[in-house]
Amino acid sequence: MVFLLILLLTANPNLGNDFLPQEMTAEESLRVDEIGKGHIVTSPPSGWVETPGELEPLYGVFVTWRYGWYDYIFYEIVREVVEVSRAYIIVRSGSEQTNVTNYLNSHGVPLDSVYFMTFSNNSIWIRDYGPWFMRQEDNTEGIVDFIYNRPRPLDDTIPWRIGNAWGIQVYGSPLEHAGGNFMVDGLGTGFASDLIYDENLGYSPAEIESLMLAYSGLEQFIVVQKMNIEYTGHIDLWTKILNDTLVLVGEYAPGHPNYNLLNQNADLIASLKNREDFPFRVARMPMPWSMSDAPPTYLNSLMVNNKVLVPTWGLAEDDTAIFIYQQLLPDHQIVGINCSAMSGSGGAIHCITMQAPSRLYIHIKHYPLPDSTNDTLNPYRVRAQIITSSSLTAESTLVYYKINSSPAFDVTPLAAVGDTPGVYAGYIPAQSPGDTVYYYLQAKNSDNIRRTSPVDVPPHIYSFLVAPGVSIAEKGVQESGFTLTTYPNPAHRNLTFSLNLSEATNVRIEIYNVLGQRIKLLENVAYKPGEHTVVWNLLDDKNCPLKQGVYFYSIGIDEGAKKGKVLLIR
């Protein structure tokens, strides 16, 4: 396969001006067996991996500019990008570079932040075949290369060529997965439509989740139903992650075939939480009424540092779309770019761009301490894994904490754990019963990058209650004579359910994943009054280990039920 890749990288095909649309052409549909034919699958990276969100600072933006097609739109994108970042323009030849250079010069675009890369390619849709950058546990960058879902071998090698040019290791995933069907929040949660199931029939949903965790670090991979009528099936036509908890979802008027579907998808996203245990908030964006299989959308936008480039279509709804972005992101410059020339193509700005995240970074992985503890003797250990582009500054890598309504925070060092590289810990002193402890983490490196966990401090902050004894079940269940304790949470090897029943009853314990699918029936038996302990070994009904992430339990008795969540860490 390596030899085939070398042939593709050095090939000099006919550089004619043939244009391939985003959809598969009739001729390509006869060659679907060639999809992924030259794709190289590698072992995944070892250890923790974090895929930055598109909302994070960027080093640059890639476009594949085929001169003569949508030149005005590419020009507008590059013009806006170079004001706040670098623009990497992929061309097929020196003559095409000259044409693009002349076009930019004639429109007054400065070239000091424009960089050309000469790579043979098949199409302009770099979002679908471009490189997905990620950070590795050893503080290095990597690139994940998915199989492009078109028989376009030159496009499919672009991530390898960028990785080779920049000296970045590339990891070849075995999944067929177009970038337009991929959204990440930068905190271990990813979203895709069920197109990913259609295109990977050789893998079960659980196997796909495992691969997304291994290659991209996604502890929570949310798959939602793709839109009706629309042909790409890509999530970036109706969804946009704006920050660590805010997701923008498209909305059609009642009566449209996608009205109920997008409402259901929005409700699902709003029911979820991110790694930092804060719920996703959902805002809605009106979608222009269209029965086309390539409808116009305002969600196919690009976030590039302090700007958002939004496609407009010469429609009455354009101004409303810009206004909504401005209201949701008041600290960003919202720039509308007329994409009416791309009407019917199935994509817009997001589809023809790909981001390269900043090379200066910190990523913090911290699982919040349990909501309550009855320990008033021992300090509370706050643990985190940190990936950083340079050494951390000890005087600025800290745990901030305060007790109850105190206006001031105390600090304690967040120091490296000697026998576990990349892991840091700090200790909050033991507190008294009834106290509520509020805390957050801060890390700063010698690149002068500062990051907190939670990301948005304030208004987000972690907290837990110091209470005597154990917490009891919710009020309705408590009145029925049923109390419950679960521990430890997060769970690593086992999870214990401790029940105390006041009378004989049937007990049913079920475990669900984030999609609401039952994955384990742990118990369904009649219990006598008294104390009972059930230990779950974190296996599903097929006795397969569950991947790291959030799961939900339901413990039902004859007169009530208790529901809760548990975080599995591996």
Order of alpha helices (4+ residues) and beta strands (2+ residues): alpha-beta-beta-alpha-beta-alpha-beta-alpha-beta-beta-alpha-alpha-beta-beta-beta-alpha-alpha-beta-beta-beta-alpha-beta-beta-beta-alpha-beta-beta-beta-beta-beta-beta-beta-beta-beta-beta-beta-beta-alpha-beta-beta-beta-beta-beta-beta-beta
